[in-house]
Amino acid sequence: MNIIKSSLVLAFLMMLSCNSTKKEAVTTTEETTFKLEDVLQKNVAKLEEVSKGLAHADSLPRNIKGENTNWGFVSYTDWCSGFWPGTLWYAYEASNNEEIKKQAERFTDPLKPIAFTPADNHDIGFMMYCSYGNGYRLTKNEAYKDILLAAADTLATLYNPKVGTILSWPSQKHKFKYNTIIDNMMNLELLFWAAKNGENKGLYDIAKSHAEKTMNHIVRKDSAVYHVGSFDEETGKFLRGYTHQGYAHESMWARGQGWGIYGFSVAFRETGEQAFLDTAEKLANHYMNRLPEDKIPYWDFDDPNIPKSPKDASAAAVAACGMFELSQLIQDENKKEKYFNAAKGYVEELSSSNYLSGDKNQALLLHSTGHYPKNSEIDVPIIYADYYYMEALLRLKKINANNLSELALK
């Protein structure tokens, strides 16, 4: 009888111990739970404060170097000029704060000349769709629409029908001949939108052709991408692939992979071409399979100095946006969940103390890498990381609220 009592007491104590452990585990989980709205609103408050302190609307944040705590600036002609006003538009979307809207308008306005100046690079999409595009989406300002349509026509002047792509860098033809880069996939959304909202319906054909040529030649058989594709300008023949910002021609440059995931997802959304969706999936799977433990990539997956190489938070933010997009386009429920959960994981890690700037400086995110081979913007805050991070937070919020409408302009 005493043995039975002893056994019952022991079992009871073990049960209490297990329950205590479970409660402790639950408490720990609750303490570390990612609070999306809290993060988003803290970012909004920071962006409002920083924007009010910037006196010159034609000087736009790009990076924070060295021991500096404040943004370094570029003019409206820099390829990154649209990301700061775009980030403010996202902050306005997240808050309905009229003061932030005023700041977004103030920093958007100086970019207007880009739409009416002869094109000298493909970045018109980044510059205008991120700024005026988000502005029009949120305000339906008809003046913004007219400027966007003009910008799309300007971008289209770089299209060569013999090659079937938009020339990315006219200034680099001496080095790469007729060149098209993976980043350019992100600029097609401006053309797709303009084809639907303006009178130049041929812009759709240009964007689709560009996506097809990129898919056929710049996407490699190993499911990574070249940064640069070189073509014969007269025959359209693909000559070879290069890197420019990656470690090697055949390496996997992290941000380029993100551009591809996002760009081909949008191309499928706009055309319905299954091959574009298959390509986005292929690139996303390869990216996911090669990520380090914390799910934030090193600047290039094949840098031999890993794990001592710098990370690229901007690549993670771009990939998160692309995979959220992909998760809402794909029909297979298991795949939908896979891409959504992957993107959510990237956003959660970016929102941790490992990557979130807090009060360290004026940026939102730390640890991005711009152009490693040129020793430019290494392990620093960069404005496009903040832009795509805010976009990813808003995408996650919309999906969580069962609002599956896309961020594309309507």
Secondary structure as the mmCIF struct_conf table of DSSP 4:
data_model
#
loop_
_struct_conf.conf_type_id
_struct_conf.id
_struct_conf.beg_label_comp_id
_struct_conf.beg_label_asym_id
_struct_conf.beg_label_seq_id
_struct_conf.end_label_comp_id
_struct_conf.end_label_asym_id
_struct_conf.end_label_seq_id
HELX_RH_AL_P HELX_RH_AL_P1 ASN A 2 THR A 32
HELX_RH_AL_P HELX_RH_AL_P2 LEU A 36 LYS A 52
TURN_TY1_P TURN_TY1_P1 GLY A 53 GLY A 53
TURN_TY1_P TURN_TY1_P2 ALA A 57 ASP A 58
BEND BEND1 SER A 59 SER A 59
STRN STRN1 LEU A 60 ASN A 63
TURN_TY1_P TURN_TY1_P3 GLY A 66 GLU A 67
BEND BEND2 ASN A 70 ASN A 70
STRN STRN2 GLY A 72 VAL A 74
TURN_TY1_P TURN_TY1_P4 TYR A 76 THR A 77
BEND BEND3 ASP A 78 ASP A 78
TURN_TY1_P TURN_TY1_P5 TRP A 79 GLY A 82
HELX_RH_AL_P HELX_RH_AL_P3 PHE A 83 SER A 95
HELX_RH_AL_P HELX_RH_AL_P4 GLU A 98 THR A 108
HELX_RH_3T_P HELX_RH_3T_P1 ASP A 109 PHE A 116
BEND BEND4 THR A 117 THR A 117
BEND BEND5 ASN A 121 ASN A 121
TURN_TY1_P TURN_TY1_P6 HIS A 122 ASP A 123
HELX_RH_AL_P HELX_RH_AL_P5 ILE A 124 MET A 128
HELX_RH_PI_P HELX_RH_PI_P1 TYR A 129 GLY A 133
HELX_RH_AL_P HELX_RH_AL_P6 ASN A 134 THR A 139
HELX_RH_AL_P HELX_RH_AL_P7 GLU A 142 ALA A 156
TURN_TY1_P TURN_TY1_P7 THR A 157 LEU A 158
STRN STRN3 TYR A 159 ASN A 160
TURN_TY1_P TURN_TY1_P8 PRO A 161 GLY A 164
STRN STRN4 THR A 165 ILE A 166
BEND BEND6 SER A 168 SER A 168
HELX_RH_3T_P HELX_RH_3T_P2 PRO A 170 GLN A 172
HELX_RH_AL_P HELX_RH_AL_P8 LYS A 173 PHE A 176
BEND BEND7 LYS A 177 LYS A 177
STRN STRN5 TYR A 178 ILE A 181
HELX_RH_3T_P HELX_RH_3T_P3 ILE A 182 ASN A 187
HELX_RH_AL_P HELX_RH_AL_P9 LEU A 188 ASN A 197
BEND BEND8 GLY A 198 GLU A 199
TURN_TY1_P TURN_TY1_P9 LYS A 201 LYS A 201
HELX_RH_AL_P HELX_RH_AL_P10 GLY A 202 HIS A 217
TURN_TY1_P TURN_TY1_P10 ILE A 218 ILE A 218
STRN STRN6 VAL A 219 VAL A 219
TURN_TY1_P TURN_TY1_P11 LYS A 221 ASP A 222
BEND BEND9 SER A 223 SER A 223
STRN STRN7 VAL A 225 VAL A 225
BEND BEND10 HIS A 227 HIS A 227
STRN STRN8 VAL A 228 PHE A 231
TURN_TY1_P TURN_TY1_P12 GLU A 233 THR A 235
STRN STRN9 PHE A 238 TYR A 242
BEND BEND11 HIS A 244 ALA A 248
TURN_TY1_P TURN_TY1_P13 HIS A 249 GLU A 250
BEND BEND12 SER A 251 SER A 251
STRN STRN10 TRP A 253 TRP A 253
HELX_RH_AL_P HELX_RH_AL_P11 ALA A 254 THR A 271
HELX_RH_AL_P HELX_RH_AL_P12 GLN A 274 ASN A 289
TURN_TY1_P TURN_TY1_P14 ARG A 290 ARG A 290
TURN_TY1_P TURN_TY1_P15 GLU A 293 ASP A 294
BEND BEND13 LYS A 295 LYS A 295
STRN STRN11 TYR A 298 TYR A 298
BEND BEND14 TRP A 299 TRP A 299
STRN STRN12 ASP A 300 ASP A 300
TURN_TY1_P TURN_TY1_P16 PHE A 301 ASP A 302
TURN_TY1_P TURN_TY1_P17 PRO A 304 PRO A 307
BEND BEND15 LYS A 308 SER A 309
HELX_LH_PP_P HELX_LH_PP_P1 PRO A 310 PRO A 310
STRN STRN13 LYS A 311 LYS A 311
HELX_RH_AL_P HELX_RH_AL_P13 ALA A 313 LEU A 329
HELX_RH_AL_P HELX_RH_AL_P14 GLU A 333 LEU A 350
TURN_TY1_P TURN_TY1_P18 SER A 351 SER A 351
BEND BEND16 SER A 352 SER A 352
TURN_TY1_P TURN_TY1_P19 SER A 353 TYR A 355
STRN STRN14 LEU A 356 LEU A 356
TURN_TY1_P TURN_TY1_P20 GLY A 358 ASP A 359
BEND BEND17 LYS A 360 LEU A 364
STRN STRN15 LEU A 365 LEU A 365
STRN STRN16 SER A 368 SER A 368
BEND BEND18 GLY A 370 GLY A 370
STRN STRN17 HIS A 371 HIS A 371
HELX_RH_3T_P HELX_RH_3T_P4 TYR A 372 LYS A 374
TURN_TY1_P TURN_TY1_P21 ASN A 375 ASN A 375
STRN STRN18 SER A 376 SER A 376
BEND BEND19 GLU A 377 GLU A 377
BEND BEND20 ASP A 379 ASP A 379
STRN STRN19 VAL A 380 VAL A 380
STRN STRN20 ILE A 382 ILE A 382
HELX_RH_AL_P HELX_RH_AL_P15 ILE A 383 ASN A 400
TURN_TY1_P TURN_TY1_P22 ALA A 401 ASN A 402
BEND BEND21 LEU A 407 ALA A 408
#
